[in-house]
Amino acid sequence: MEEVVQPKVYVRTCIALLVLLAVTWSIGYINLGPFNLIVALAVSIAKAIVIALFFMHIKGSSRILHLAAVAGVIWLLIMISLTLGDYISRGWVPLNH
C-alpha cells in the first residue's frame, strides 16, 4: 500500500523550495569568488533531492524504487564523467585565421 501524504508535507516542501529559490537568487548578487559555482551547484542539488524525495514520492516508496533512483543517479554521474574525461583529454589544435 502506498502511504497517504498529508497536505502539510506539500506545503513544507513548497516553502523549502521557495527558500532555496531565494538562496539561488541571492547568490547571483553575492560575490563569493571561485565558490559561486560550488554554492550554486550545492543549492541545485538540494532542490533536486527535495523534489525527488517528496514530489516524486521516493521517500515513502519501496526499497526497489530507492535502488532504481540511486542507480539512475550513478548512471548520470558515469555519463558526465565519461563526457568530461573526453573533453579534458583532447589536444586542442590552434586555428589559423
Beta strands, then each sheet from edge to edge (+ up, - down):
end
